[in-house]
Amino acid sequence: MKKHTKKLFIGLMAVVLILALSACGNKTEENTDSGKKESKTRIYKGENGDVKVPAHPKRVAMMAATYAGNLLELGITPVAVNEYPKQNKFYGNKLDNAEVVTADSYEKLLELNPDLIITYSDDKNLKKYKEIAPTVTMTYDKYDYLEQHVEIGKMVGKEKEAKAWVKEWKKEAADAREKVQSAIGKDKTFMVMEAYGKDMYVYGKNWGRGTEVIYQALGLKAPKKLQEDVFGPGWKAISTEVIPKYAGDYIFVGTGTGNPDNSFMKSNVWKQLPAVKNGHAIKFDSESFYFNDPISLEKELDFVVKELTKKN
């Protein structure tokens, strides 16, 4: 081969090699991008270690009673819930297509073919759920109500959306706090209580029943005795006789669940409370206020603000 021909051949081969490498590079990049798009699973770093979950779950079974509304806010209608969320009037008809699955209806859950199951960490059926679909858990009192929503967002691949709601909620709460303080001042105290069956309970700051709205979002105060005895455990069973020890200037009292015994409201102890005498005992729907998801919280905030700012 002549010298100049050899040089030309080598040059052409170099160009071909560069083009080939470039094509391979592009192909690898395209495959990587394609891989990202086609990825069907991801790893959720949960309380009990890593769990492989669907990247975008479509059939979520929400077996933890209090979190159905978190899914709804994130645009996901669960295929299964237990009986309690169905009683929440704040959801309207949003759960009409969700099947009720109780703790002992394993076969029914199996038939629904969920691709992700969410439940409490102490659920007795946890092992059974794991046999049906990837299962992730939450310990209720490990997170505050806003952290709960973000964590559920992580579970279903919607962390960004969950954080966006939290940001908007904080702005809304700040506006509401100013409105309430303008109406009643900053020094009033509040108690949240309800009857459940024959028992009666007073609640802390992170235990549903509007407590997240009252004590956290609006920053309203609880009586000192209530803070000392109840804010730690979250709730406390009480008798009619000790209500005055925990009563605030305002009392939010639930209508109760489980055929509640509300006879305490007929007692002299109740009738003599300053909050009752001043018309500051406010009833709320226990079955709806039980929840602290975004949909419920927004409705609860509207209710509480309206009650505290209305003209007597």
C-alpha positions as CSV (number, residue, x, y, z in Angstrom):
1,M,0.0,0.0,0.0
2,K,1.3,3.4,-1.0
3,K,2.3,5.7,1.8
4,H,-0.3,8.4,1.1
5,T,-3.0,5.8,0.6
6,K,-2.2,4.2,3.9
7,K,-2.5,7.6,5.6
8,L,-5.8,8.2,4.0
9,F,-7.1,4.7,5.1
10,I,-6.0,5.3,8.7
11,G,-7.6,8.7,8.7
12,L,-10.9,7.2,7.4
13,M,-10.8,4.5,10.0
14,A,-10.3,7.1,12.7
15,V,-13.3,9.0,11.6
16,V,-15.4,5.8,11.5
17,L,-14.1,4.9,15.0
18,I,-15.1,8.3,16.3
19,L,-18.5,8.1,14.7
20,A,-19.0,4.7,16.2
21,L,-18.0,5.7,19.6
22,S,-20.2,8.8,19.4
23,A,-23.1,6.6,18.3
24,C,-22.4,4.2,21.2
25,G,-22.4,7.1,23.6
26,N,-25.7,8.4,22.3
27,K,-27.2,5.0,22.4
28,T,-26.0,4.5,26.0
29,E,-27.5,7.8,27.0
30,E,-30.7,7.0,25.2
31,N,-30.9,3.6,26.9
32,T,-30.2,5.3,30.3
33,D,-33.0,7.8,29.7
34,S,-35.2,5.1,28.4
35,G,-34.4,3.0,31.5
36,K,-35.4,5.9,33.7
37,K,-38.7,6.2,31.9
38,E,-39.4,2.5,32.0
39,S,-38.4,1.9,35.6
40,K,-41.4,0.3,37.3
41,T,-40.0,0.1,40.9
42,R,-38.0,2.2,43.3
43,I,-36.8,1.7,46.9
44,Y,-38.7,3.3,49.8
45,K,-36.5,3.7,52.8
46,G,-39.0,2.9,55.5
47,E,-39.0,2.4,59.3
48,N,-38.2,-1.3,58.9
49,G,-35.6,-1.0,56.1
50,D,-35.7,-0.7,52.4
51,V,-38.8,-1.9,50.5
52,K,-39.1,-2.2,46.8
53,V,-42.3,-0.5,45.8
54,P,-44.0,0.5,42.5
55,A,-42.6,3.8,41.1
56,H,-46.2,5.0,40.5
57,P,-48.6,2.8,42.4
58,K,-52.1,2.5,40.9
59,R,-53.9,0.2,43.4
60,V,-53.0,1.3,46.9
61,A,-54.7,-0.4,49.8
62,M,-54.8,1.9,52.8
63,M,-55.2,-0.3,55.9
64,A,-54.2,2.5,58.3
65,A,-57.5,4.2,59.3
66,T,-56.2,7.7,59.4
67,Y,-54.3,8.1,56.2
68,A,-56.9,7.6,53.4
69,G,-57.3,11.4,53.1
70,N,-53.6,11.8,52.5
71,L,-53.9,9.6,49.5
72,L,-56.9,11.5,48.2
73,E,-55.1,14.8,48.5
74,L,-52.3,13.3,46.4
75,G,-54.7,12.3,43.7
76,I,-54.8,8.6,44.6
77,T,-58.1,6.9,45.4
78,P,-57.3,3.8,47.4
79,V,-58.7,0.5,46.3
80,A,-59.3,-0.6,49.9
81,V,-59.8,1.2,53.3
82,N,-61.1,0.0,56.6
83,E,-64.5,1.0,57.8
84,Y,-63.5,4.3,59.5
85,P,-62.7,6.6,56.6
86,K,-66.0,5.9,55.0
87,Q,-67.7,7.7,58.0
88,N,-65.8,11.0,57.4
89,K,-68.2,13.5,55.9
90,F,-65.4,15.7,54.8
91,Y,-64.5,13.2,52.0
92,G,-67.9,13.5,50.4
93,N,-68.1,10.8,47.7
94,K,-64.4,10.5,47.2
95,L,-64.2,7.0,48.7
96,D,-67.3,5.6,46.9
97,N,-65.1,3.4,44.8
98,A,-62.9,2.1,47.7
99,E,-63.8,-1.3,49.1
100,V,-64.1,-1.7,52.8
101,V,-61.6,-4.4,54.0
102,T,-61.7,-5.2,57.7
103,A,-58.8,-6.8,59.7
104,D,-60.2,-10.3,59.1
105,S,-61.0,-10.1,55.4
106,Y,-57.7,-11.3,54.0
107,E,-59.3,-13.0,50.9
108,K,-61.1,-9.8,49.9
109,L,-57.9,-7.8,50.0
110,L,-56.3,-10.5,47.9
111,E,-59.0,-10.2,45.3
112,L,-58.5,-6.5,45.0
113,N,-54.9,-7.2,43.8
114,P,-53.2,-4.1,45.3
115,D,-49.8,-3.1,44.1
116,L,-48.9,-1.4,47.4
117,I,-50.3,-1.7,51.0
118,I,-49.9,0.9,53.6
119,T,-50.6,0.2,57.3
120,Y,-49.6,0.9,60.9
121,S,-46.3,-0.6,62.1
122,D,-48.1,-2.6,64.8
123,D,-50.8,-4.1,62.5
124,K,-51.3,-7.7,63.4
125,N,-51.8,-8.7,59.8
126,L,-48.5,-7.3,58.6
127,K,-47.0,-10.6,57.6
128,K,-50.1,-11.5,55.6
129,Y,-50.1,-8.2,53.8
130,K,-46.5,-8.7,52.7
131,E,-47.6,-11.9,51.0
132,I,-50.0,-10.0,48.8
133,A,-48.1,-6.9,47.8
134,P,-45.2,-4.6,48.9
135,T,-46.1,-3.3,52.3
136,V,-44.9,-0.2,54.0
137,T,-45.7,0.9,57.5
138,M,-45.9,4.0,59.7
139,T,-45.8,4.4,63.5
140,Y,-48.6,6.9,64.2
141,D,-47.0,8.9,66.9
142,K,-43.5,8.9,65.4
143,Y,-44.4,11.8,63.1
144,D,-46.3,15.1,63.5
145,Y,-49.3,15.6,61.2
146,L,-47.3,17.4,58.5
147,E,-44.5,14.9,58.6
148,Q,-47.0,12.1,58.1
149,H,-48.3,13.7,54.9
150,V,-44.7,14.1,53.5
151,E,-43.9,10.5,54.4
152,I,-46.9,9.1,52.7
153,G,-45.9,11.2,49.7
154,K,-42.6,9.4,49.7
155,M,-44.4,6.0,49.8
156,V,-46.4,6.7,46.7
157,G,-43.8,8.7,44.7
158,K,-45.4,12.1,45.3
159,E,-43.1,13.7,47.9
160,K,-42.9,16.9,45.9
161,E,-46.7,17.3,45.8
162,A,-46.9,16.5,49.6
163,K,-44.3,19.2,50.4
164,A,-46.1,21.7,48.2
165,W,-49.3,21.1,50.2
166,V,-47.4,21.6,53.5
167,K,-46.0,24.9,52.3
168,E,-49.4,26.2,51.3
169,W,-51.0,25.0,54.5
170,K,-48.5,26.9,56.6
171,K,-49.4,30.1,54.8
172,E,-53.1,29.4,55.3
173,A,-52.6,28.6,58.9
174,A,-50.7,31.8,59.5
175,D,-53.5,33.9,58.0
176,A,-56.1,32.1,60.1
177,R,-54.0,32.5,63.3
178,E,-53.9,36.3,62.8
179,K,-57.7,36.3,62.2
180,V,-58.5,34.3,65.3
181,Q,-56.1,36.4,67.5
182,S,-57.7,39.6,66.3
183,A,-61.1,38.2,67.3
184,I,-60.4,36.6,70.7
185,G,-56.9,37.7,71.7
186,K,-53.8,35.6,72.5
187,D,-54.4,34.4,76.0
188,K,-57.5,32.2,75.8
189,T,-57.1,28.5,76.6
190,F,-58.7,25.5,74.9
191,M,-59.6,22.0,75.7
192,V,-60.6,19.2,73.2
193,M,-62.7,16.3,74.6
194,E,-65.2,13.7,73.6
195,A,-67.1,10.6,74.8
196,Y,-66.4,7.2,73.4
197,G,-68.9,4.7,74.6
198,K,-69.1,5.0,78.3
199,D,-65.7,6.6,78.6
200,M,-64.6,10.2,78.2
201,Y,-61.3,11.5,76.9
202,V,-59.4,14.7,76.7
203,Y,-56.8,15.1,74.0
204,G,-53.3,16.5,73.4
205,K,-51.8,18.5,70.5
206,N,-51.3,15.7,67.9
207,W,-54.2,13.3,68.3
208,G,-56.8,14.2,65.7
209,R,-60.2,15.7,66.8
210,G,-59.0,19.1,65.6
211,T,-56.1,19.2,68.0
212,E,-53.5,19.8,65.2
213,V,-55.5,22.8,64.0
214,I,-56.2,24.3,67.5
215,Y,-52.8,23.8,69.2
216,Q,-50.4,23.7,66.3
217,A,-51.7,25.5,63.2
218,L,-53.5,28.2,65.1
219,G,-51.0,28.2,68.1
220,L,-53.8,28.3,70.7
221,K,-53.0,27.5,74.3
222,A,-54.1,24.6,76.5
223,P,-54.6,25.0,80.2
224,K,-51.4,24.2,82.1
225,K,-52.8,21.0,83.8
226,L,-53.8,19.7,80.4
227,Q,-50.3,20.4,78.9
228,E,-48.7,18.6,81.9
229,D,-50.9,15.5,81.9
230,V,-52.0,15.0,78.3
231,F,-49.6,16.5,75.8
232,G,-47.1,13.8,76.4
233,P,-49.2,10.6,76.0
234,G,-51.7,12.3,73.6
235,W,-54.9,11.5,75.4
236,K,-56.2,10.8,78.9
237,A,-59.4,9.2,80.2
238,I,-61.2,11.4,82.6
239,S,-64.4,11.4,84.7
240,T,-67.1,14.2,84.8
241,E,-65.8,15.3,88.2
242,V,-62.3,16.3,86.9
243,I,-63.4,18.1,83.8
244,P,-62.9,21.5,85.5
245,K,-59.2,20.7,86.1
246,Y,-58.6,20.5,82.3
247,A,-61.3,22.9,81.0
248,G,-60.2,26.0,79.1
249,D,-61.9,29.2,78.2
250,Y,-63.2,27.3,75.2
251,I,-64.1,23.7,75.0
252,F,-64.3,21.8,71.7
253,V,-66.4,18.7,72.5
254,G,-67.0,15.9,70.1
255,T,-70.4,14.4,69.5
256,G,-68.7,11.1,70.2
257,T,-68.6,7.6,68.6
258,G,-69.6,4.1,69.6
259,N,-73.0,5.0,71.1
260,P,-71.4,7.7,73.4
261,D,-72.7,8.5,76.8
262,N,-73.0,12.3,76.7
263,S,-74.9,12.4,80.0
264,F,-72.0,14.5,81.4
265,M,-73.5,17.5,79.5
266,K,-76.6,17.3,81.8
267,S,-74.5,17.4,85.0
268,N,-74.1,20.5,87.2
269,V,-70.3,20.2,86.8
270,W,-70.6,20.7,83.1
271,K,-73.3,23.4,83.3
272,Q,-71.2,25.5,85.8
273,L,-68.1,25.6,83.6
274,P,-67.2,29.2,82.5
275,A,-66.9,28.0,78.9
276,V,-70.4,26.5,78.9
277,K,-71.9,29.6,80.7
278,N,-70.3,31.9,78.1
279,G,-71.5,29.9,75.1
280,H,-67.9,28.7,74.4
281,A,-68.6,25.0,74.4
282,I,-68.4,24.1,70.7
283,K,-69.6,20.7,69.4
284,F,-67.8,19.0,66.5
285,D,-68.5,15.8,64.5
286,S,-66.3,13.2,66.0
287,E,-66.4,10.8,63.0
288,S,-65.0,13.5,60.7
289,F,-62.7,15.3,63.2
290,Y,-61.0,12.0,64.1
291,F,-58.8,12.5,61.0
292,N,-55.8,14.8,60.5
293,D,-55.2,14.4,56.8
294,P,-55.1,17.5,54.4
295,I,-58.7,17.3,53.3
296,S,-60.0,17.0,56.9
297,L,-57.6,19.6,58.2
298,E,-58.7,22.2,55.7
299,K,-62.4,21.6,56.7
300,E,-61.5,21.6,60.4
301,L,-59.6,24.9,60.1
302,D,-62.6,26.5,58.4
303,F,-64.9,25.2,61.1
304,V,-62.7,26.3,64.0
305,V,-62.0,29.8,62.6
306,K,-65.7,30.4,61.9
307,E,-66.7,29.4,65.4
308,L,-64.0,31.5,67.1
309,T,-64.6,34.6,65.0
310,K,-68.3,34.7,64.8
311,K,-70.2,37.4,66.6
312,N,-72.0,36.2,69.7
